Every structure is written in C-alpha cells, then in structure tokens.
Amino acid sequence: MHAWHNLDVVFASELKRPLTKQETDFLNTCTLEESCTYLHHTLGVGLSPAHIAEMIQNYLLHFYEHDVEICPGADVFLRALQAAHIPAVVASSCPRAFLLAGLQRTGLLSLVQDVVSTDDVPGTKRDTPIYEHCLALLHSAPEACWAVDDSAYALAVMRDMGISTIGVHSCDKCSTKSQLEQVSVCVIDSLDDLTNCLSR
C-alpha cells in the first residue's frame, strides 16, 4: 500500500499542492480506473485518464516485480493454513497483474488457493460481489470465514455480510486504529499477531 501512497507526491507536484485528506480518503477506496478518472476529470491531473493509468501501471508493476517486500508474518500464517488444509484467497482492488507479480516475488502465490481482483468482478471493494466470489471459491458460508484487511470501508462491507473481520493497522492513510476497531473483531499491528487474534 505504501507504494500507492508514494504516488500522492507525484500528483501533488502537478497540482502544486498536497492532496487533501478528503481526496486521499476517496482515492483509497477507488479502483485504478476510478482513480485515474477522478484525478484527471475532477483534479485536472495528467493529459487524460489513460495517460495517468499508464504512468501508474509502469511505476507499480516495476515495484511489484522488483521491490515489494513480504509483510512480516504473512508467509508463516499462510503456511500454517496450508498445513491445516484451510484454503485462503487474496482479494484486492489492485489490478490482477500487480497481485500476481507481488505474490510471485514474495513466494506467497503457491500458498493461496486463488487471487481475485476487482478486475475480475463487477464493482469495487465497497461492494459485495468480490467477497461473494471469494466465498464461492472457498465453498464457504460467510459465518465460517475470516477476512483480514487494512481498509475500514472494506471490513465494514464484509462484516455486514456476516464475515468475521480482522483489521491490520498499516498506516493512518489506509485507516486509523479507531476506524478499524469499529468494524473488526480485533485490530493488529502486524500479521505476526494473527494467530493470537484468531485464538481469542
């Protein structure tokens, strides 16, 4: 997520001012296509939405292919799930190519059953279809599932579907601890804490 936020500096330089909290909060909930449309048509950034999309894609694909680092605890937790024959699915608003590149680089791709992007389903992570698709892949009812995310808006949707939710506080730009606490069974600072959270 930090790589996405680094782009704020690029956009701010074109605007000749920092993005406001309201603007960054909105962009955090957007797909890539929505972000590019908003940045160009509402804020006046770039030559066109397509121009912004190309710039973002080049920057982020390079990041996911060469620089992304594994979140501490992610591999240990996913290996434990795999050993216990408990399937896991990755769901993200990132384009599928970014997800596959990042998971491949960090060695996590073989530890998950599937990868779902908002490229693959209607709507965004503000909507239920992506989570309904994940539940179908897992052959699971919402009540039998746990979800881990660093965005309060996504956790709120999953919680309302009946999924048990765990908030990860990665940075306040994603969601504050207070926001995560309102929509989560528990909030953790690192994926290293996942096992303790699930055992409560």
C-alpha contacts under 8 A as a table, 3 or more apart, distances in Angstrom:
res1	aa1	res2	aa2	distance
1	M	4	W	5.32
1	M	5	H	6.57
2	H	5	H	4.99
2	H	6	N	6.23
3	A	6	N	5.09
3	A	7	L	6.96
3	A	60	L	7.13
3	A	63	F	7.43
4	W	7	L	5.51
4	W	8	D	7.54
4	W	60	L	7.52
5	H	8	D	5.37
5	H	9	V	7.85
6	N	9	V	5.86
6	N	10	V	7.50
7	L	10	V	5.13
7	L	11	F	6.43
7	L	56	I	7.85
8	D	11	F	5.15
8	D	12	A	5.96
8	D	18	P	7.82
8	D	19	L	6.98
9	V	12	A	5.00
9	V	13	S	6.22
9	V	18	P	7.47
10	V	13	S	5.28
10	V	14	E	6.73
11	F	14	E	5.26
11	F	15	L	6.28
11	F	19	L	7.75
11	F	45	V	6.80
12	A	15	L	4.93
12	A	16	K	5.68
12	A	17	R	5.21
12	A	18	P	4.78
12	A	19	L	5.95
13	S	16	K	4.89
13	S	17	R	6.67
13	S	18	P	7.73
14	E	17	R	7.92
14	E	45	V	6.38
14	E	46	G	7.86
15	L	18	P	7.45
15	L	43	L	7.66
15	L	44	G	7.73
15	L	45	V	6.84
19	L	23	E	6.04
19	L	24	T	6.38
20	T	23	E	5.12
20	T	24	T	6.30
21	K	24	T	5.16
21	K	25	D	5.87
22	Q	25	D	5.13
22	Q	26	F	6.19
23	E	26	F	5.22
23	E	27	L	6.19
24	T	27	L	4.98
24	T	28	N	6.05
24	T	173	K	7.60
25	D	28	N	5.24
25	D	29	T	6.99
25	D	173	K	7.32
25	D	174	C	7.73
26	F	29	T	5.56
26	F	30	C	6.81
27	L	30	C	5.12
27	L	35	S	5.88
28	N	174	C	6.79
29	T	124	T	7.97
29	T	125	K	7.30
29	T	126	R	7.12
29	T	153	Y	7.57
30	C	33	E	7.76
30	C	34	E	5.46
30	C	35	S	5.58
30	C	93	S	7.62
30	C	124	T	7.17
31	T	34	E	5.14
31	T	35	S	6.07
31	T	93	S	5.60
31	T	94	C	7.12
31	T	118	T	7.29
31	T	124	T	6.49
32	L	35	S	5.09
32	L	36	C	6.25
32	L	53	A	7.18
32	L	93	S	7.69
32	L	94	C	7.21
32	L	95	P	7.38
33	E	36	C	5.29
33	E	37	T	6.27
33	E	49	P	7.80
33	E	53	A	7.27
34	E	37	T	5.18
34	E	38	Y	6.11
35	S	38	Y	5.19
35	S	39	L	5.98
36	C	39	L	5.13
36	C	40	H	6.13
36	C	49	P	4.78
36	C	50	A	7.35
36	C	52	I	5.83
36	C	53	A	5.97
37	T	40	H	5.41
37	T	41	H	5.79
37	T	42	T	7.66
37	T	49	P	5.21
38	Y	41	H	5.44
38	Y	42	T	5.12
38	Y	43	L	6.71
39	L	42	T	5.81
39	L	43	L	4.99
39	L	44	G	6.22
39	L	45	V	5.40
39	L	46	G	7.78
39	L	49	P	7.54
40	H	43	L	5.61
40	H	44	G	4.49
40	H	45	V	4.60
40	H	46	G	5.95
40	H	47	L	7.48
40	H	48	S	6.04
40	H	49	P	5.70
40	H	52	I	7.77
41	H	44	G	5.63
41	H	45	V	7.74
41	H	49	P	7.90
45	V	48	S	7.85
45	V	52	I	7.83
46	G	49	P	7.19
46	G	51	H	6.44
46	G	52	I	5.83
47	L	51	H	5.92
47	L	52	I	7.43
48	S	51	H	5.08
48	S	52	I	6.44
49	P	52	I	5.17
49	P	53	A	6.10
50	A	53	A	4.98
50	A	54	E	6.17
51	H	54	E	5.26
51	H	55	M	6.38
52	I	55	M	5.16
52	I	56	I	6.15
53	A	56	I	5.15
53	A	57	Q	5.92
54	E	57	Q	5.14
54	E	58	N	6.10
55	M	58	N	5.35
55	M	59	Y	6.27
56	I	59	Y	5.22
56	I	60	L	5.95
57	Q	60	L	5.26
57	Q	61	L	5.69
58	N	61	L	5.47
58	N	62	H	6.24
59	Y	62	H	5.49
59	Y	63	F	6.38
60	L	63	F	4.83
60	L	64	Y	6.11
60	L	98	F	7.25
61	L	64	Y	5.14
61	L	65	E	5.99
61	L	97	A	7.64
61	L	98	F	5.68
61	L	101	A	7.55
62	H	65	E	5.17
62	H	66	H	5.90
62	H	67	D	7.46
63	F	66	H	5.39
63	F	67	D	4.85
63	F	68	V	5.86
64	Y	67	D	5.97
64	Y	68	V	5.04
64	Y	98	F	5.99
64	Y	99	L	7.67
64	Y	101	A	5.67
64	Y	102	G	4.60
64	Y	105	R	7.57
65	E	68	V	7.05
65	E	98	F	7.86
65	E	101	A	5.27
65	E	102	G	5.99
65	E	105	R	6.38
66	H	105	R	7.45
68	V	102	G	6.32
68	V	105	R	7.56
68	V	106	T	7.56
69	E	106	T	6.57
70	I	74	A	7.01
70	I	75	D	7.79
70	I	106	T	5.62
71	C	74	A	5.64
71	C	190	S	7.82
71	C	191	L	7.03
72	P	75	D	7.62
72	P	190	S	6.82
72	P	191	L	6.14
72	P	192	D	6.17
73	G	76	V	5.30
73	G	77	F	6.06
73	G	190	S	7.23
73	G	191	L	4.78
73	G	192	D	4.20
73	G	193	D	7.74
74	A	77	F	5.33
74	A	78	L	6.13
74	A	191	L	5.82
74	A	192	D	7.27
75	D	78	L	5.19
75	D	79	R	5.97
75	D	108	L	6.51
76	V	79	R	5.24
76	V	80	A	6.23
77	F	80	A	5.10
77	F	81	L	6.32
77	F	191	L	7.80
77	F	192	D	7.83
77	F	194	L	7.48
77	F	195	T	7.48
78	L	81	L	5.01
78	L	82	Q	6.13
78	L	88	A	7.62
78	L	108	L	7.90
78	L	111	L	6.03
78	L	112	V	7.41
79	R	82	Q	4.99
79	R	83	A	6.08
79	R	111	L	6.52
80	A	83	A	5.10
80	A	84	A	6.25
81	L	84	A	5.09
81	L	85	H	6.14
81	L	86	I	4.97
81	L	87	P	6.78
81	L	88	A	7.59
82	Q	85	H	4.92
82	Q	86	I	5.75
82	Q	87	P	6.65
82	Q	111	L	6.58
83	A	86	I	7.63
87	P	112	V	6.77
87	P	113	Q	5.93
87	P	138	L	6.68
88	A	111	L	7.84
88	A	112	V	5.14
88	A	113	Q	5.65
88	A	114	D	7.38
88	A	138	L	7.51
89	V	112	V	5.63
89	V	113	Q	5.57
89	V	114	D	5.04
89	V	115	V	5.81
89	V	116	V	7.38
89	V	134	C	6.61
89	V	137	L	7.97
89	V	138	L	7.57
90	V	112	V	7.12
90	V	114	D	6.50
90	V	115	V	4.80
90	V	116	V	6.01
91	A	115	V	6.18
91	A	116	V	4.76
91	A	117	S	5.81
91	A	118	T	7.94
91	A	130	I	7.23
91	A	131	Y	7.62
91	A	134	C	7.39
92	S	95	P	7.88
92	S	99	L	7.90
92	S	116	V	6.48
92	S	117	S	5.03
92	S	118	T	6.51
92	S	125	K	7.37
93	S	117	S	5.56
93	S	118	T	5.03
93	S	119	D	7.60
93	S	124	T	6.66
93	S	125	K	6.45
94	C	98	F	6.43
94	C	99	L	6.49
94	C	117	S	6.22
94	C	118	T	7.17
95	P	98	F	5.52
95	P	99	L	6.61
95	P	117	S	6.05
95	P	118	T	7.16
95	P	119	D	6.08
96	R	99	L	5.09
96	R	100	L	6.19
96	R	115	V	7.76
96	R	116	V	7.28
96	R	117	S	5.42
96	R	119	D	6.64
97	A	100	L	5.32
97	A	101	A	6.13
98	F	101	A	5.18
98	F	102	G	6.10
99	L	102	G	5.25
99	L	103	L	6.03
99	L	115	V	7.60
99	L	117	S	7.97
100	L	103	L	5.23
100	L	104	Q	5.90
100	L	109	L	7.18
100	L	115	V	7.75
101	A	104	Q	5.21
101	A	105	R	6.13
102	G	105	R	5.16
102	G	106	T	6.23
103	L	106	T	5.25
103	L	107	G	5.98
103	L	108	L	4.97
103	L	109	L	4.80
104	Q	107	G	5.18
104	Q	108	L	6.29
104	Q	109	L	5.31
105	R	108	L	7.85
106	T	109	L	7.84
107	G	110	S	6.96
107	G	111	L	7.99
108	L	111	L	5.25
108	L	112	V	6.96
109	L	112	V	5.82
110	S	113	Q	7.67
112	V	115	V	7.47
114	D	137	L	7.74
116	V	119	D	7.96
116	V	120	D	6.52
116	V	130	I	7.34
116	V	134	C	7.28
117	S	120	D	5.40
117	S	121	V	7.22
117	S	130	I	7.65
118	T	121	V	5.35
118	T	122	P	6.89
118	T	123	G	6.73
118	T	124	T	5.66
118	T	125	K	7.24
118	T	130	I	6.67
119	D	122	P	7.78
121	V	129	P	6.57
121	V	130	I	5.97
121	V	133	H	7.87
122	P	129	P	6.48
122	P	130	I	7.47
123	G	126	R	7.50
123	G	127	D	5.86
123	G	128	T	8.00
123	G	129	P	6.92
123	G	130	I	7.61
124	T	127	D	5.47
124	T	130	I	7.27
125	K	128	T	7.20
125	K	130	I	6.73
125	K	153	Y	7.99
125	K	154	A	5.66
126	R	153	Y	6.56
126	R	154	A	5.86
126	R	157	V	6.60
127	D	130	I	7.14
127	D	157	V	6.96
128	T	131	Y	5.45
128	T	132	E	6.07
128	T	157	V	6.82
128	T	158	M	7.57
128	T	161	M	7.95
129	P	132	E	4.94
129	P	133	H	6.01
130	I	133	H	5.16
130	I	134	C	6.37
131	Y	134	C	4.96
131	Y	135	L	6.20
131	Y	158	M	7.17
132	E	135	L	5.10
132	E	136	A	6.27
133	H	136	A	5.08
133	H	137	L	6.30
134	C	137	L	5.05
134	C	138	L	6.20
135	L	138	L	5.02
135	L	139	H	5.91
135	L	140	S	5.24
135	L	141	A	6.61
135	L	142	P	6.90
135	L	145	C	7.95
136	A	139	H	4.90
136	A	140	S	6.50
137	L	140	S	7.86
140	S	144	A	6.33
140	S	145	C	6.81
141	A	144	A	5.46
141	A	145	C	6.81
142	P	145	C	5.30
142	P	161	M	6.58
142	P	162	G	5.27
142	P	163	I	4.71
142	P	164	S	7.90
143	E	162	G	5.43
143	E	163	I	5.34
143	E	164	S	6.94
144	A	163	I	7.27
145	C	163	I	5.57
145	C	164	S	6.31
146	W	163	I	5.89
146	W	164	S	4.76
146	W	165	T	5.74
146	W	166	I	7.45
147	A	155	L	7.69
147	A	158	M	7.57
147	A	163	I	6.81
147	A	164	S	6.25
147	A	165	T	4.90
147	A	166	I	6.11
148	V	155	L	7.86
148	V	165	T	6.05
148	V	166	I	4.80
148	V	167	G	5.95
148	V	168	V	6.91
149	D	152	A	7.69
149	D	154	A	7.28
149	D	155	L	6.54
149	D	165	T	7.87
149	D	166	I	6.63
149	D	167	G	5.42
149	D	168	V	5.83
150	D	167	G	5.53
150	D	168	V	4.65
150	D	169	H	5.79
150	D	170	S	6.29
150	D	174	C	6.40
150	D	175	S	6.62
150	D	180	L	7.67
151	S	154	A	5.54
151	S	155	L	6.41
151	S	167	G	7.46
151	S	174	C	5.62
151	S	175	S	5.55
151	S	180	L	7.37
152	A	155	L	5.02
152	A	156	A	6.04
152	A	167	G	7.40
152	A	174	C	7.91
152	A	175	S	5.91
152	A	179	Q	6.03
152	A	180	L	5.17
152	A	183	V	6.58
153	Y	156	A	5.19
153	Y	157	V	6.61
154	A	157	V	5.31
154	A	158	M	6.44
155	L	158	M	5.11
155	L	159	R	5.92
155	L	165	T	6.22
155	L	166	I	7.78
155	L	167	G	7.35
155	L	180	L	7.87
155	L	183	V	6.05
155	L	184	S	6.98
156	A	159	R	5.09
156	A	160	D	6.15
156	A	183	V	5.33
157	V	160	D	5.25
157	V	161	M	6.44
158	M	161	M	5.02
158	M	162	G	6.59
158	M	163	I	5.41
158	M	164	S	7.63
158	M	165	T	7.14
159	R	162	G	5.18
159	R	163	I	5.05
159	R	164	S	6.12
159	R	165	T	6.17
159	R	183	V	6.74
159	R	184	S	7.58
160	D	163	I	7.31
164	S	184	S	7.45
164	S	185	V	6.72
165	T	183	V	7.23
165	T	184	S	4.87
165	T	185	V	5.67
165	T	186	C	7.51
166	I	184	S	5.10
166	I	185	V	5.77
166	I	186	C	5.38
166	I	187	V	5.83
166	I	188	I	7.53
167	G	180	L	5.47
167	G	181	E	7.24
167	G	183	V	7.82
167	G	184	S	5.67
167	G	185	V	7.86
167	G	186	C	6.39
167	G	187	V	4.54
167	G	188	I	6.27
168	V	180	L	7.70
168	V	187	V	5.75
168	V	188	I	5.00
168	V	189	D	5.67
168	V	190	S	6.59
168	V	191	L	7.45
169	H	172	D	7.43
169	H	174	C	7.97
169	H	175	S	6.96
169	H	176	T	6.85
169	H	177	K	6.06
169	H	180	L	7.52
169	H	187	V	6.96
169	H	188	I	6.19
169	H	189	D	5.08
169	H	190	S	7.47
170	S	174	C	7.02
170	S	175	S	7.88
170	S	189	D	6.74
170	S	190	S	7.79
171	C	174	C	5.65
171	C	175	S	6.59
171	C	176	T	6.99
172	D	175	S	4.86
172	D	176	T	4.52
172	D	177	K	7.55
173	K	176	T	7.35
175	S	179	Q	6.07
175	S	180	L	6.49
176	T	179	Q	5.19
176	T	180	L	6.30
177	K	180	L	5.05
177	K	181	E	6.03
177	K	187	V	7.22
178	S	181	E	5.14
178	S	182	Q	6.58
179	Q	182	Q	5.46
179	Q	183	V	7.17
180	L	183	V	5.56
180	L	184	S	5.99
180	L	187	V	6.60
181	E	184	S	5.28
181	E	185	V	7.44
181	E	186	C	6.63
181	E	187	V	6.15
184	S	187	V	6.53
186	C	197	C	6.59
188	I	191	L	7.22
188	I	193	D	6.21
188	I	194	L	7.29
188	I	197	C	7.65
189	D	193	D	7.33
190	S	193	D	5.69
190	S	194	L	7.54
191	L	194	L	5.20
192	D	195	T	7.33
193	D	196	N	5.50
193	D	197	C	6.31
194	L	197	C	5.08
194	L	198	L	6.21
195	T	198	L	5.26
195	T	199	S	6.25
196	N	199	S	5.23
196	N	200	R	6.65
197	C	200	R	5.61
